[in-house]
Amino acid sequence: MGRQHQPADVRSGRGGQSSVSATPWRPVSPFTLMYPFKILFGRGIVEQLGQETRRLGSNAFVVCGRAAMKKQGILGRVLEILKASGVGAEVFDEVESDPSLATVDRGAQRLKDSSANVVVGLGGGSALDAAKALAAVATQPESVYTYFDGAPIQSAGLPFVAVPTTAGTGAEVTINAVLTDQRQRTKRSLRNPLMMAAVALVDPELTRGMPPYLTACTGMDALVQAIEAFVTKTSNPVSDALSLRAIELIVGALPRAVQNGEDMGAREQMALGSLLSGMAFSNAGLGAVHGLAHPIGAKFGVPHGHACAVLLPPVIRFNMSVRSDRYAQIARLIGLQSAEDLVGCLEDLLAETGLSADFKQWGISEADVPAIVADSRSSSMKKNPREARDEDLRALLAKLT
């Protein structure tokens, strides 16, 4: 019998010298992943909407905004695709930006009165959130106000199909719907695992019609989500991998998508980056940026993505003392030297995409800061890597108003 081969020590090169720097293994905390049963991605994938919807029901309740889907011809195309597959359709096109409880309640009642047995959400995050909320509530005994105030959703709603037309919110892969109570001027999430989409179809071609400002806002929202998911207290190995790839894609593509909306390579990168970002934060959580962005949007009408973009650099500075290693990893990924360089890069990205770096244009003053801080204590704020006291948040906001 010949000489037996001895397995090599993969950590050693010639002469026993280490050729690979091994990263010490750290125990992994338990984590859970929740995603739609089926995710379809690619240019032209919307053409499969009919067959995917038909598996779930014979009559669709199509939820969208008031104008954009009609103006861009997307709604008409979707209705034709559904019809070709033998799916009937009723349209509820009353969703506003930052959808209100009143709109969801009205849509849920329309859905109950219809013959629809599947819901299709078509549009940006507002339309998808309204669609998933009314799909869930339509089969419950109470109105959406009851569940928004804390009562648990007890049973599955109607199946929900998500068709995003922006690259930013990741709402197609989340179990929550961000809704606004106009009576209280508060904005927070209605959240339940039963609200997960049955199918998500992500077609980069549907984002072609986004104007530059919307492209910038939604793209920055996706970037913030990926960064916050990477540094949050509750990140996990899967969300980390998704976050880093999302950051890499978005930083490279967002300026191009803003400057030339017909650049389909950039649009495709942004759609994929947004999807991965949504898959990351939906299971890892967010942080102080989103904790502050929601009350700012609810009280002053600041577009969510713009609010997140403004808040990101100062929140990173605040978190740096406890997450410098993670920010440094992001920095190296996008070609920077250090964690400190990351803040400057993000400020440059704001300027490059035409977004203001403060809240002055919305008339937010220092006198408004205490109310914003008081309404910021959400689950996102609890997951921020560094504990933020009221005085910390007031100091952070004072520089932006």
C-alpha positions in Angstrom: 0.0 0.0 0.0 1.4 3.4 -1.0 2.1 6.3 1.2 -1.1 7.8 2.5 -1.9 11.4 1.7 -1.9 13.6 4.8 -4.6 16.3 4.7 -3.1 19.8 4.5 -3.7 22.4 7.2 -5.7 24.9 5.2 -4.5 27.7 7.4 -0.8 27.2 6.6 1.2 27.9 3.5 4.8 26.7 2.9 7.0 26.3 5.9 4.0 26.3 8.2 3.4 30.0 7.7 -0.2 31.2 7.8 -1.3 32.3 4.3 -4.9 33.1 5.2 -6.0 35.4 8.0 -8.6 33.4 9.9 -11.5 35.2 11.4 -12.2 34.0 14.9 -15.6 32.3 15.1 -18.2 34.0 17.2 -21.2 32.2 18.5 -24.3 33.0 16.5 -27.5 34.1 18.3 -30.6 32.2 17.2 -32.5 33.9 14.4 -35.6 33.4 12.3 -36.0 34.3 8.6 -39.4 35.1 7.0 -39.9 35.7 3.3 -42.7 35.4 0.7 -43.4 31.9 -0.5 -42.2 32.9 -3.9 -40.0 35.8 -5.2 -39.7 36.4 -8.9 -37.1 38.9 -10.2 -36.1 40.1 -13.6 -36.9 42.4 -16.5 -40.3 41.5 -17.9 -41.2 39.3 -15.0 -44.5 41.2 -14.6 -45.8 39.1 -17.5 -46.1 36.2 -15.1 -48.4 38.1 -12.8 -51.5 36.6 -14.3 -50.5 32.9 -13.8 -49.2 33.6 -10.3 -52.4 35.4 -9.3 -54.6 32.8 -10.9 -53.0 30.1 -8.6 -54.3 32.1 -5.6 -57.7 33.4 -6.7 -60.0 34.1 -9.7 -60.8 37.8 -8.9 -58.2 40.3 -8.0 -58.6 43.5 -6.0 -55.8 45.7 -7.4 -54.6 48.4 -5.0 -52.6 51.4 -6.3 -52.1 55.1 -6.0 -54.3 57.8 -7.5 -52.5 58.7 -10.7 -49.0 57.4 -11.4 -49.9 53.9 -12.4 -52.5 55.1 -14.8 -50.3 57.9 -16.2 -47.4 55.5 -16.9 -49.6 52.9 -18.4 -48.6 50.3 -15.8 -52.1 49.8 -14.4 -53.6 49.2 -17.9 -50.8 46.7 -18.6 -51.4 44.8 -15.4 -55.2 44.6 -16.0 -54.5 43.2 -19.5 -52.1 40.6 -18.0 -54.7 39.5 -15.4 -57.4 39.4 -18.0 -55.3 37.2 -20.3 -55.0 34.7 -17.5 -58.7 34.7 -16.8 -58.5 36.7 -13.6 -61.2 39.3 -13.1 -60.1 42.6 -11.5 -61.5 45.5 -9.5 -59.3 48.6 -8.9 -59.0 50.5 -5.7 -56.9 53.6 -6.7 -57.3 55.8 -3.7 -53.9 55.2 -1.9 -52.1 58.4 -0.9 -48.5 58.9 0.1 -48.1 57.7 3.7 -51.4 55.8 3.5 -53.9 56.6 6.3 -55.9 54.3 8.4 -59.0 55.9 6.9 -57.9 54.8 3.4 -57.1 51.3 4.5 -60.5 51.0 6.3 -62.3 52.2 3.2 -60.4 49.8 1.0 -61.0 46.9 3.3 -64.8 47.6 3.2 -64.7 47.8 -0.6 -62.9 44.5 -0.6 -65.4 42.9 1.7 -68.2 44.1 -0.6 -66.5 42.8 -3.8 -66.2 39.3 -5.2 -62.4 39.5 -5.0 -60.5 36.6 -3.4 -56.9 37.8 -4.0 -55.2 41.3 -3.5 -52.6 42.7 -5.9 -50.6 45.6 -4.5 -49.1 47.8 -7.4 -46.9 50.7 -6.8 -44.4 52.1 -4.3 -44.2 51.3 -0.6 -47.4 53.2 0.2 -49.5 51.2 -2.2 -47.9 47.9 -1.1 -48.4 48.7 2.6 -52.0 49.7 2.1 -52.7 46.6 0.0 -51.2 44.1 2.5 -53.0 45.9 5.4 -56.4 45.8 3.8 -55.9 42.2 2.6 -55.3 41.2 6.2 -58.0 43.3 7.8 -60.8 42.5 5.3 -61.2 39.0 6.9 -61.1 40.2 10.5 -64.0 41.2 12.7 -62.8 44.7 13.5 -61.6 47.7 11.6 -57.9 48.5 11.0 -58.0 51.1 13.8 -58.4 48.3 16.3 -55.4 46.4 15.1 -53.3 49.6 14.7 -54.0 50.2 18.4 -52.5 46.9 19.4 -55.2 44.1 19.0 -53.6 41.1 17.3 -54.7 39.9 13.9 -55.9 36.4 14.6 -56.4 34.7 11.2 -55.0 34.8 7.7 -56.3 37.5 5.4 -56.7 37.2 1.6 -53.6 36.2 -0.3 -51.5 39.2 -1.3 -49.4 39.6 -4.4 -46.8 42.4 -4.3 -45.7 44.2 -7.5 -43.3 47.1 -6.6 -42.8 49.9 -9.1 -40.1 51.8 -7.1 -36.7 50.6 -6.0 -36.5 51.5 -2.3 -38.9 50.4 0.4 -38.6 46.6 0.3 -42.3 46.4 1.2 -42.8 43.4 -1.0 -40.9 41.2 1.4 -41.9 42.6 4.8 -44.6 41.6 7.3 -45.5 45.1 8.3 -47.4 48.0 6.8 -46.4 51.6 7.7 -49.6 53.5 8.2 -50.6 57.0 9.4 -53.2 57.9 12.0 -54.2 61.3 10.8 -56.2 62.0 13.9 -53.1 61.6 16.1 -50.5 62.6 13.4 -48.6 59.4 14.2 -47.0 57.0 11.8 -46.0 53.5 12.8 -46.2 49.9 11.6 -49.0 47.4 11.7 -47.1 44.2 11.9 -48.0 40.5 11.7 -46.5 37.4 10.1 -49.9 36.7 8.5 -49.3 39.9 6.3 -46.5 38.4 4.3 -47.0 38.4 0.5 -47.7 35.1 -1.1 -45.8 36.2 -4.2 -43.5 39.1 -4.9 -42.8 40.1 -8.5 -39.9 42.5 -8.9 -39.5 43.8 -12.4 -36.9 46.5 -12.9 -38.7 47.7 -16.1 -41.6 49.0 -13.9 -39.2 51.5 -12.3 -38.3 53.1 -15.5 -40.9 55.9 -15.1 -39.7 57.1 -11.7 -38.7 60.8 -11.8 -35.3 61.8 -10.4 -36.4 63.0 -7.0 -38.5 59.8 -6.4 -35.6 57.7 -7.6 -33.3 59.5 -5.2 -35.6 59.2 -2.2 -36.5 55.6 -2.6 -32.9 54.6 -3.4 -31.6 56.3 -0.3 -34.3 54.6 1.7 -33.1 51.3 0.5 -29.5 52.2 1.3 -30.3 53.4 4.8 -32.3 50.1 5.4 -29.3 48.0 4.4 -26.8 50.0 6.5 -29.1 50.0 9.5 -29.7 46.3 9.2 -26.0 45.7 9.2 -25.3 47.6 12.4 -28.5 46.9 14.3 -28.4 44.9 17.6 -30.4 42.1 15.9 -28.5 41.5 12.7 -27.7 37.9 11.7 -25.3 36.2 9.3 -27.9 36.0 6.5 -29.0 39.6 6.9 -25.4 40.7 7.0 -24.7 39.1 3.6 -27.8 40.6 2.1 -27.0 44.1 3.5 -23.5 44.2 2.2 -24.5 43.2 -1.3 -27.3 45.7 -1.3 -25.0 48.5 -0.2 -22.5 47.7 -2.9 -25.2 47.6 -5.6 -27.0 50.8 -4.5 -23.9 53.0 -4.0 -22.7 52.1 -7.4 -26.1 52.5 -9.2 -28.1 55.3 -7.5 -26.3 58.3 -9.0 -26.6 56.8 -12.5 -30.3 56.0 -12.0 -31.0 59.5 -10.9 -29.1 61.1 -13.7 -30.6 58.9 -16.4 -33.8 57.0 -15.7 -33.4 55.1 -19.0 -30.2 53.4 -17.8 -31.7 50.0 -17.4 -28.5 48.6 -16.0 -28.7 51.0 -13.1 -32.4 50.4 -12.7 -31.9 46.7 -12.5 -29.1 47.1 -9.9 -31.3 49.4 -7.9 -34.2 47.0 -8.0 -32.0 44.1 -6.9 -30.4 46.2 -4.2 -33.7 47.3 -2.9 -35.0 43.7 -2.8 -31.9 42.5 -0.9 -32.1 45.5 1.5 -35.8 44.6 2.2 -34.8 41.0 2.8 -32.1 42.1 5.2 -34.0 44.6 7.4 -37.2 42.7 7.5 -35.4 40.1 9.6 -32.7 42.1 11.2 -34.6 45.3 12.1 -33.5 49.0 11.7 -32.3 51.7 14.0 -32.4 55.4 15.0 -32.7 56.7 11.5 -36.1 55.1 11.0 -37.1 55.7 14.6 -36.8 59.5 13.9 -37.9 59.5 10.3 -41.4 58.2 11.0 -42.5 61.1 13.3 -40.8 63.6 11.0 -42.8 62.3 8.1 -46.1 62.1 10.0 -45.9 65.5 11.5 -44.3 67.6 8.7 -44.8 65.7 5.5 -41.2 65.0 4.8 -40.9 62.2 2.2 -39.7 59.1 4.0 -36.6 58.4 1.9 -35.5 62.0 2.1 -35.9 62.1 5.9 -33.8 58.9 6.1 -31.1 60.3 3.9 -30.8 63.5 6.0 -30.6 61.5 9.2 -28.2 58.9 8.2 -24.8 60.8 8.5 -25.5 62.2 12.0 -26.8 58.8 13.2 -23.7 57.1 12.0 -21.6 59.7 13.8 -23.6 58.9 16.9 -23.2 55.2 16.6 -19.6 55.2 15.6 -18.3 54.6 19.1 -20.0 51.2 19.2 -20.0 50.1 15.6 -16.8 51.5 14.1 -15.8 48.0 13.0 -19.0 47.5 11.0 -18.9 51.0 9.4 -15.3 50.3 8.5 -16.3 47.1 6.8 -18.9 49.0 4.7 -16.3 51.7 3.9 -13.8 49.2 2.6 -16.6 47.5 0.6 -17.2 50.7 -1.4 -13.6 51.6 -1.8 -13.0 53.9 1.1 -10.2 53.8 3.7 -12.0 54.1 7.0 -15.3 54.4 8.9 -14.8 58.1 9.1 -14.7 58.4 5.3 -18.1 56.8 5.1 -19.9 59.8 6.5 -18.3 62.1 4.0 -19.1 59.7 1.1 -22.8 59.6 2.2 -23.0 63.4 2.4 -21.5 63.6 -1.1 -24.1 61.1 -2.3 -26.9 63.3 -0.9 -25.5 66.2 -2.9 -25.0 64.1 -6.0 -28.6 62.9 -6.0 -30.0 66.4 -5.4 -31.3 65.9 -1.8 -31.0 68.6 0.8 -28.9 67.7 3.9 -31.2 69.2 6.5 -34.9 69.8 7.2 -35.1 73.6 6.9 -37.2 73.6 3.8 -40.1 71.9 5.7 -40.1 74.6 8.4 -39.1 72.3 11.2 -37.7 74.4 14.0 -35.9 73.6 17.2 -39.2 74.0 19.0 -40.5 71.0 17.2 -37.7 68.7 18.3 -39.1 67.6 21.7 -42.3 66.3 20.0 -40.4 64.4 17.4 -38.2 62.8 20.0 -41.2 61.9 22.2 -42.8 60.0 19.2 -39.6 58.2 18.1 -39.5 55.4 20.7 -40.4 52.6 18.2 -39.0 49.1 17.8 -36.4 50.6 15.4 -35.1 52.9 18.1 -34.9 50.0 20.5 -32.7 48.1 18.0 -30.2 50.9 17.4 -26.8 49.7 18.4 -26.2 52.6 20.8 -28.8 53.6 23.4 -30.1 57.1 22.5 -31.3 59.3 25.3 -33.7 62.1 24.7 -31.0 64.6 25.0 -28.8 62.7 22.4 -31.7 62.8 19.9 -32.4 66.5 20.6 -28.8 67.4 20.0 -28.7 65.4 16.8 -31.9 67.0 15.4 -30.9 70.5 16.5 -28.2 70.5 13.8 -30.7 69.6 11.1 -33.4 72.2 11.8 
